[in-house]
C-alpha cells in the first residue's frame, strides 16, 4: 500500500489509471512481451491482452517452464537475440 501511495505522490498519477493495453494501442512503437508458463505473479493472459492491443511491431514470447522474470535464466541466448531485435526495430520505427 505504501508503494502505491509513493507512486501517486512521486509520479503524479494513480497506479490504477495506468493501462499497458491503452499505451500500446495509442502509439505504434515496437513491443516485446515475455511471459513464462509458470508465472503466477503476472500470468501470460495479461501479456496476450497487451499483444492484441498493440498497433506497432510486436512479438509475444512465451517461455516454457519460466517463472516470473526468469526468461533470461532459462534461455539467455534467445533472450539476448530477441531484445537486440527489439532495439533494432525501435531504431527504425522513429
Order of alpha helices (4+ residues) and beta strands (2+ residues): alpha-alpha-beta-alpha-beta-alpha-alpha
